Amino acid sequence: MSGVSLKPRATLEARVDLSGITPAVTCPLTLRELEGLSVPYGAKSVPLAELFFIEGAPEGVLLIEIGDSRLDGVGAGMLEGELIVDGVVGAWAGRGMGGGVLRIAGDAGDFLGAELSGGRIELAGNAGAHAGGATSGSRRGMSGGVLKIGGNAGPRAAERQRGGLIVIGGDAGEGLATDMIAGTASVGGTIGPLMGRGMKRGTVFTRTVPELPAGFVDTGEQELVALQLLARRVPELKAVIGQSTRARRLVGDTLLGGQGELLVPA
């Protein structure tokens, strides 16, 4: 099938792990092969057709017609194609993605885009904790790609981020950019306390100065002509940068030798 549509047969009674069910995997398969794909469902594994009606979709697209907070790992490991979810998803959506586009019309659970290295994730709603961060026990968070969150992000978004771009349209919870090493994050709303603790490098854009750890130093307002060049090159940052060419710059976490920066366009 050139494209695949999945529609739940009934309300899910347990969590489903859809890790590895990506356009690159599903689109080349026949209907019979798709129906027989095995997915973890609670404490057991079941054929995909036991949980979903399977139909065709536009070429290269995997469509999940009705989202559910019990759908974990949606788009995890995705490398190409387009995956669209008409609703909410559970944890680990887009984990380890290296390419392609994941679009989610609702909210997402914890670890959205964890360890993302490429591609693009667009979430219309709110994200749980650790968006764009590292998985448990890992030292590497997101290293590339774009993670765009239309609503709010929970605690510790961009934790251990090493590259790429995270755009949060609403508020960000506490601990944003903890141990950030590189990359860029932008927050359109407010930021919770202890942003940037352990931050080494990287840049965070925001509209107001949040509560920061003691290791941040305010260097004052500066003329930064490159802001407009950046806004043109990365349109996702335009909402926060606006027409500004000046920004208040705070540097940290200097207690750990960090030179990350928080920029508040004037």
C-alpha positions as CSV (number, residue, x, y, z in Angstrom):
1,M,0.0,0.0,0.0
2,S,1.4,3.4,-0.9
3,G,-0.1,5.0,2.2
4,V,-1.8,3.6,5.3
5,S,-4.6,4.7,7.5
6,L,-5.1,3.2,11.0
7,K,-8.4,3.6,12.8
8,P,-8.9,2.0,16.3
9,R,-11.6,-0.7,16.3
10,A,-12.6,0.1,19.9
11,T,-11.5,2.0,22.9
12,L,-8.1,0.7,23.9
13,E,-8.0,-1.1,27.3
14,A,-4.2,-1.2,27.6
15,R,-1.2,0.7,26.3
16,V,0.0,0.1,22.8
17,D,3.6,0.5,21.8
18,L,3.8,1.7,18.2
19,S,7.5,2.2,18.1
20,G,8.8,1.2,14.7
21,I,5.4,1.5,13.0
22,T,6.5,4.2,10.6
23,P,5.7,5.1,7.0
24,A,9.0,3.5,5.8
25,V,7.8,0.2,7.4
26,T,4.1,0.3,6.6
27,C,3.8,1.8,3.2
28,P,5.7,-0.9,1.2
29,L,3.7,-3.7,2.7
30,T,0.6,-5.4,1.4
31,L,-2.7,-5.3,3.4
32,R,-2.2,-8.9,4.5
33,E,1.3,-8.1,5.7
34,L,0.2,-5.0,7.6
35,E,-2.6,-6.9,9.3
36,G,-0.1,-9.4,10.6
37,L,2.4,-6.9,12.1
38,S,2.8,-7.6,15.8
39,V,2.6,-4.7,18.3
40,P,2.9,-4.8,22.1
41,Y,-0.5,-4.4,23.8
42,G,-0.4,-4.4,27.5
43,A,1.5,-7.5,28.7
44,K,1.2,-9.3,25.3
45,S,1.7,-8.7,21.6
46,V,-1.2,-8.8,19.1
47,P,-1.6,-8.4,15.3
48,L,-2.1,-4.8,14.2
49,A,-5.4,-5.7,12.6
50,E,-6.8,-6.8,16.0
51,L,-6.6,-3.2,17.2
52,F,-7.0,-1.1,14.0
53,F,-9.0,-1.0,10.8
54,I,-6.4,-0.7,8.1
55,E,-7.1,1.2,4.9
56,G,-5.2,3.2,2.2
57,A,-4.0,6.8,2.5
58,P,-2.1,9.3,0.3
59,E,1.3,8.0,-0.8
60,G,4.0,8.0,1.8
61,V,1.6,8.9,4.6
62,L,0.8,6.9,7.7
63,L,-2.4,8.3,9.3
64,I,-3.8,7.5,12.7
65,E,-7.4,8.6,12.4
66,I,-8.3,8.7,16.1
67,G,-5.6,9.5,18.7
68,D,-5.5,8.0,22.2
69,S,-3.3,8.8,25.2
70,R,-2.5,5.0,25.4
71,L,-0.7,5.1,22.1
72,D,3.0,5.2,23.0
73,G,6.0,5.5,20.7
74,V,4.1,7.0,17.8
75,G,6.7,7.9,15.2
76,A,9.6,6.6,17.3
77,G,12.6,5.8,15.1
78,M,11.0,7.4,12.1
79,L,13.4,8.3,9.3
80,E,11.3,9.4,6.4
81,G,7.7,10.0,5.2
82,E,4.8,11.7,7.0
83,L,2.9,10.5,10.1
84,I,-0.3,12.3,11.0
85,V,-2.3,11.7,14.2
86,D,-5.8,13.1,14.4
87,G,-5.8,13.5,18.2
88,V,-3.7,12.9,21.3
89,V,-0.8,10.5,21.8
90,G,0.9,8.9,24.8
91,A,4.6,8.9,25.8
92,W,7.7,8.7,23.7
93,A,6.2,10.1,20.5
94,G,8.9,10.8,18.0
95,R,11.6,9.4,20.2
96,G,14.9,9.0,18.3
97,M,13.4,10.3,15.0
98,G,16.1,11.0,12.4
99,G,13.9,12.3,9.5
100,G,10.4,12.8,8.2
101,V,7.5,14.7,9.6
102,L,5.3,13.9,12.6
103,R,2.1,15.9,13.0
104,I,0.0,15.5,16.1
105,A,-3.4,17.3,16.4
106,G,-3.7,17.0,20.2
107,D,-1.6,16.7,23.3
108,A,1.4,14.4,23.8
109,G,2.7,12.6,26.9
110,D,6.2,12.6,28.4
111,F,9.4,12.4,26.3
112,L,8.0,13.9,23.1
113,G,10.9,14.1,20.6
114,A,13.4,12.7,23.1
115,E,16.8,12.3,21.5
116,L,15.4,13.6,18.2
117,S,18.3,13.9,15.6
118,G,16.5,15.0,12.5
119,G,13.1,15.6,10.9
120,R,10.3,17.7,12.2
121,I,7.6,17.2,14.9
122,E,4.6,19.5,15.1
123,L,2.3,19.3,18.1
124,A,-0.8,21.3,18.2
125,G,-1.5,20.9,22.0
126,N,0.5,20.5,25.2
127,A,3.5,18.3,25.8
128,G,4.4,16.4,29.0
129,A,7.8,16.4,30.8
130,H,11.2,16.0,29.1
131,A,10.1,17.2,25.6
132,G,13.2,17.2,23.4
133,G,15.2,15.8,26.3
134,A,17.2,12.7,27.1
135,T,15.7,9.3,27.9
136,S,16.3,7.9,31.4
137,G,20.0,7.2,32.0
138,S,21.1,8.9,28.7
139,R,23.4,11.8,28.5
140,R,22.2,13.0,25.1
141,G,19.0,14.9,24.5
142,M,17.8,16.2,21.2
143,S,20.7,16.8,18.7
144,G,19.0,17.9,15.6
145,G,15.7,18.6,13.8
146,V,12.8,20.8,14.8
147,L,10.3,20.2,17.7
148,K,7.4,22.7,17.6
149,I,4.9,22.7,20.4
150,G,1.8,24.8,20.0
151,G,0.8,24.8,23.6
152,N,2.7,24.4,26.9
153,A,5.6,22.1,27.7
154,G,6.0,20.3,31.0
155,P,9.1,20.2,33.3
156,R,12.6,19.8,31.9
157,A,12.0,20.4,28.2
158,A,15.3,20.7,26.3
159,E,17.2,18.8,29.0
160,R,20.7,17.9,27.8
161,Q,19.8,19.3,24.4
162,R,22.8,19.1,22.0
163,G,21.4,20.7,18.9
164,G,18.3,21.4,16.8
165,L,15.4,23.8,17.6
166,I,12.6,23.6,20.1
167,V,9.8,26.1,19.8
168,I,7.2,26.3,22.6
169,G,4.3,28.5,21.8
170,G,2.9,28.6,25.4
171,D,4.6,28.2,28.8
172,A,7.5,26.0,29.8
173,G,7.7,24.2,33.1
174,E,10.5,24.2,35.6
175,G,14.0,23.2,34.7
176,L,13.9,24.2,31.0
177,A,17.3,23.6,29.3
178,T,18.8,21.8,32.3
179,D,22.4,20.7,31.4
180,M,21.9,22.1,27.9
181,I,25.0,21.7,25.7
182,A,24.0,23.3,22.4
183,G,21.0,24.1,20.2
184,T,18.2,26.6,20.5
185,A,15.0,26.8,22.4
186,S,12.3,29.5,22.2
187,V,9.4,30.1,24.6
188,G,6.5,32.3,23.8
189,G,5.0,32.3,27.3
190,T,6.4,32.1,30.8
191,I,9.2,29.9,32.0
192,G,9.2,28.0,35.3
193,P,12.0,28.3,37.9
194,L,15.5,27.0,37.6
195,M,15.9,27.4,33.9
196,G,19.3,26.6,32.6
197,R,20.8,24.9,35.7
198,G,24.0,23.3,34.5
199,M,23.7,24.9,31.1
200,K,27.0,24.8,29.2
201,R,26.2,26.4,25.8
202,G,23.1,26.9,23.6
203,T,20.6,29.7,23.4
204,V,17.1,30.2,24.9
205,F,14.8,33.0,23.6
206,T,12.0,34.3,25.7
207,R,9.9,37.4,26.3
208,T,10.6,37.8,30.0
209,V,13.4,36.9,32.4
210,P,12.4,33.9,34.5
211,E,13.7,32.8,37.8
212,L,17.3,31.7,37.2
213,P,20.0,29.8,39.1
214,A,22.7,31.8,40.9
215,G,25.2,31.1,38.1
216,F,23.6,33.4,35.5
217,V,25.1,36.8,34.9
218,D,23.1,39.7,33.4
219,T,25.3,41.4,30.8
220,G,22.6,44.0,30.0
221,E,20.9,45.0,26.8
222,Q,23.0,44.7,23.7
223,E,22.7,45.5,20.0
224,L,22.5,42.2,18.1
225,V,22.0,42.9,14.4
226,A,22.1,39.1,13.8
227,L,18.7,38.8,15.4
228,Q,16.9,39.8,12.3
229,L,19.1,37.6,10.1
230,L,18.2,34.7,12.4
231,A,14.5,35.5,12.3
232,R,14.6,35.4,8.5
233,R,16.6,32.2,8.4
234,V,14.5,30.4,11.1
235,P,10.9,31.7,10.8
236,E,9.8,29.8,13.9
237,L,11.7,32.3,16.0
238,K,10.0,35.3,14.5
239,A,7.2,35.2,17.1
240,V,9.6,35.9,19.9
241,I,12.2,38.0,18.2
242,G,9.7,40.2,16.3
243,Q,11.4,43.2,14.7
244,S,14.0,43.6,17.5
245,T,17.7,44.2,16.9
246,R,18.4,44.5,20.6
247,A,18.2,42.0,23.4
248,R,18.9,41.6,27.1
249,R,21.6,38.9,27.4
250,L,22.1,36.7,30.4
251,V,24.9,34.1,30.5
252,G,25.3,30.9,32.5
253,D,25.5,28.6,34.2
254,T,28.8,30.3,35.1
255,L,29.2,28.3,38.4
256,L,29.9,25.3,36.2
257,G,31.9,27.2,33.6
258,G,28.9,27.5,31.2
259,Q,28.5,30.1,28.5
260,G,24.9,29.4,27.5
261,E,22.7,32.4,26.9
262,L,19.2,33.6,27.6
263,L,18.1,36.3,25.1
264,V,15.1,38.6,25.8
265,P,14.5,40.7,22.7
266,A,13.8,44.3,23.6
